[in-house]
Amino acid sequence: MGYDRAITMFSPDGRLLQVEYAKKTVRQGSTAIGIVCKDGVVLATDKRLVDPLVVVEAVEKIFKVDDHIGATAAGILSDARVLIERAQLRAQQHRVTYDTPIDILSIVKDICDLKQICTQSGGLRPFGVSILVAGIDESGPSLYETDPTGIYFKYHAAVIGEGETEIEETLQKEYKKDITVEDGLRLAVKALNKALDENFNVDRLDCAFIKADTMTLQHLSREKCDKLLKEVKKK
């Protein structure tokens, strides 16, 4: 009792309970998938509309950090918005200062530095969100997952949010390193459709990709999302 009331207090078995609660928040969040392809990166996510009167187009779940970097999140999206706006500012400052696009790892480390501070300072709470940061820089296509603890990992393909276990199984079975962006989008939509409930439809689907030849984040149009989802449902 009491060990979960202060972020700076370890429990007798060596755990920071507030941080673990933040991880549970992420697992209850709407699903997001990132996939590295041979010619780019793919992000796909469930918007999880909470009200039928919500304007679908106004719900943003995939964010542009810079032309060559995109991000999506699971957990408390207001937390994600603050972190991603910080990342956008960092990217612009780097471009103005050095006249070059920022590398993806610098963005990831900046986000994780702030997350880590919030696990070590009294009076704060951890960020209840995990963020997938995907993009293309001099090292090629990359995908990173940031954790509420402030740790990050680089992935070929990753999923966060509800349905994580089932979707991870699908990715492990069907992901290949030579996958194209088109096939990556198809795999992501297939995994979302398989793991989520029967009410999953095009209104809830948001997809974006960055190709190595354009180096620009592009959102998939509603028409293309609908076509992709119908293809997946038929199989």
ABEGO torsion letter per residue (X at the ends): XGAAABAABBBAAGBBAAAAAAAAAAAABBBBBBBBBAAEBBBBBBAGBABAABBAAABBABBBABAABBBBBBEBAAAAAAAAAAAAAAAAAAAAAAGBBBBAAAAAAAAAAAAAAAAABBGBBBBBBBBBBBEBBAAEBBBBBBBAAGBBBBBABBBBEBGAAAAAAAAAAABBAABBAAAAAAAAAAAAAAABBAABBAAABBBBBBBAAAGBBBBBBAAAAAAAAAAAAAX
